[in-house]
Amino acid sequence: MIGGLVSIVVVQSVEAAQIVATGVSRAANIGFLRLATLTLAQAFDLATFSVMVARHGSRVEANPIVNNLFDVYGMPAVIVGKVALVVLIGSLCLMASSRGGTGVWRMVGGLPLALAIAGGLIGGITNAAVLLH
């Protein structure tokens, strides 16, 4: 009786471990990591921007587009703009990968992604530098 119970527990534990391993391997594909990096870079920029603007006002924002967007429409417009940027770049990446991700499609999916990640990181770092002074 106890031997049967132990074997059931062992089999269930192995099956649970296999399910977790499958989920991790699917989530860790390169497309997911690209989009996660993009989202985190833009979220870093947005978070540091909101704190910077709360402390110093919008005059310290170096990007004139974001500065004007914030001055005219407020923080909700900046958030919508960031979300729209992530969705647009993510869509380009998905389209490029569905077309094979080679040749010109590599540029269509990769270049905007790289620029958006770099822009988010640079924006967040410069915002943090303003906060530290």
Backbone torsions as a table, in degrees:
resi	resn	phi	psi	omega
1	MET	NA	-47.1	-179.7
2	ILE	-69.4	-38.0	178.3
3	GLY	-60.8	-39.9	178.0
4	GLY	-66.5	-38.8	178.7
5	LEU	-66.3	-40.7	178.9
6	VAL	-64.9	-42.4	-179.5
7	SER	-65.9	-35.9	176.9
8	ILE	-64.6	-44.6	179.5
9	VAL	-62.9	-42.1	179.8
10	VAL	-64.2	-46.4	-179.9
11	VAL	-61.7	-43.6	179.5
12	GLN	-64.6	-38.4	178.6
13	SER	-65.6	-41.5	178.7
14	VAL	-64.6	-43.2	178.9
15	GLU	-63.5	-40.4	178.0
16	ALA	-64.1	-40.8	178.6
17	ALA	-64.8	-38.1	177.8
18	GLN	-65.6	-39.6	178.4
19	ILE	-64.0	-43.9	178.6
20	VAL	-63.4	-44.1	-179.6
21	ALA	-62.9	-40.0	177.9
22	THR	-64.5	-42.6	179.2
23	GLY	-63.6	-41.9	179.3
24	VAL	-65.6	-42.5	-178.8
25	SER	-66.8	-36.5	177.6
26	ARG	-70.7	-38.4	-178.8
27	ALA	-71.9	-25.9	-175.0
28	ALA	-93.3	21.9	176.4
29	ASN	-72.6	164.9	-170.7
30	ILE	-65.8	-34.8	178.5
31	GLY	-64.5	-41.9	177.8
32	PHE	-63.3	-42.8	-179.9
33	LEU	-64.9	-37.9	177.4
34	ARG	-62.2	-48.7	-178.3
35	LEU	-68.6	-34.3	176.8
36	ALA	-66.3	-40.1	177.9
37	THR	-64.5	-43.7	177.0
38	LEU	-59.4	-47.9	-177.8
39	THR	-63.3	-43.3	-179.9
40	LEU	-67.3	-38.4	178.7
41	ALA	-64.7	-43.4	179.7
42	GLN	-70.3	-35.1	177.1
43	ALA	-67.0	-37.9	175.6
44	PHE	-60.5	-46.3	178.5
45	ASP	-61.7	-45.2	-178.7
46	LEU	-65.1	-42.7	-179.3
47	ALA	-64.4	-45.8	179.9
48	THR	-69.0	-33.1	176.7
49	PHE	-62.7	-45.8	-176.9
50	SER	-63.9	-40.2	178.0
51	VAL	-69.0	-42.2	-179.1
52	MET	-62.1	-44.0	-178.9
53	VAL	-68.5	-35.4	178.0
54	ALA	-65.2	-35.6	-177.8
55	ARG	-86.0	-39.7	-170.4
56	HIS	-117.4	-8.8	-176.7
57	GLY	87.6	168.8	-175.4
58	SER	-75.6	-12.3	-178.0
59	ARG	-63.9	-20.9	-178.3
60	VAL	-86.7	-6.6	178.5
61	GLU	-72.0	126.8	-176.3
62	ALA	-81.2	-24.9	-179.0
63	ASN	-83.4	113.0	-176.4
64	PRO	-66.0	-28.4	178.8
65	ILE	-67.8	-48.8	179.7
66	VAL	-66.5	-39.7	178.4
67	ASN	-59.2	-48.1	-179.9
68	ASN	-67.6	-40.5	177.8
69	LEU	-59.9	-43.1	179.1
70	PHE	-68.2	-43.5	-178.9
71	ASP	-63.2	-39.2	-175.4
72	VAL	-83.5	-45.1	-171.1
73	TYR	-113.9	-14.1	178.1
74	GLY	90.7	-174.5	-176.0
75	MET	-63.7	-37.1	178.3
76	PRO	-57.9	-35.3	178.9
77	ALA	-68.5	-36.4	177.8
78	VAL	-66.5	-40.8	177.9
79	ILE	-63.6	-45.7	178.4
80	VAL	-61.6	-39.3	177.6
81	GLY	-62.9	-42.2	177.9
82	LYS	-65.0	-44.0	179.1
83	VAL	-63.2	-42.5	178.6
84	ALA	-62.3	-39.5	178.2
85	LEU	-62.4	-45.9	-179.8
86	VAL	-64.1	-41.8	179.6
87	VAL	-65.7	-43.5	-180.0
88	LEU	-62.9	-49.8	-178.9
89	ILE	-66.1	-40.4	176.7
90	GLY	-61.3	-39.5	177.6
91	SER	-65.0	-40.8	176.9
92	LEU	-62.0	-41.2	179.2
93	CYS	-65.0	-43.0	179.2
94	LEU	-65.3	-40.3	178.6
95	MET	-64.2	-43.0	179.9
96	ALA	-64.7	-40.5	-179.8
97	SER	-70.9	-30.6	177.6
98	SER	-72.5	-21.0	177.4
99	ARG	-93.2	9.5	176.6
100	GLY	105.1	-20.7	178.3
101	GLY	65.3	27.0	178.8
102	THR	-122.0	162.0	177.6
103	GLY	64.0	-133.2	-177.6
104	VAL	-67.1	-27.4	179.0
105	TRP	-67.0	-27.2	175.3
106	ARG	-64.2	-39.3	177.6
107	MET	-70.4	-41.3	-178.8
108	VAL	-62.0	-39.6	-179.4
109	GLY	-88.5	-33.1	-172.0
110	GLY	-88.4	-42.5	-175.6
111	LEU	-65.1	-49.9	177.5
112	PRO	-62.1	-34.8	178.0
113	LEU	-63.4	-47.7	-179.7
114	ALA	-62.7	-42.2	179.5
115	LEU	-66.3	-40.0	-180.0
116	ALA	-69.0	-37.3	176.3
117	ILE	-66.8	-47.2	179.3
118	ALA	-61.9	-42.2	179.0
119	GLY	-62.1	-42.0	178.3
120	GLY	-65.0	-42.1	179.3
121	LEU	-68.1	-43.9	179.2
122	ILE	-64.7	-42.1	178.3
123	GLY	-62.4	-44.7	179.0
124	GLY	-64.7	-39.2	179.4
125	ILE	-67.9	-43.8	179.3
126	THR	-67.5	-36.4	175.7
127	ASN	-64.0	-42.2	178.0
128	ALA	-64.3	-36.1	177.7
129	ALA	-64.0	-39.4	177.2
130	VAL	-64.6	-40.1	-179.7
131	LEU	-66.0	-31.1	-178.1
132	LEU	-79.7	-12.9	179.6
133	HIS	-95.4	NA	NA
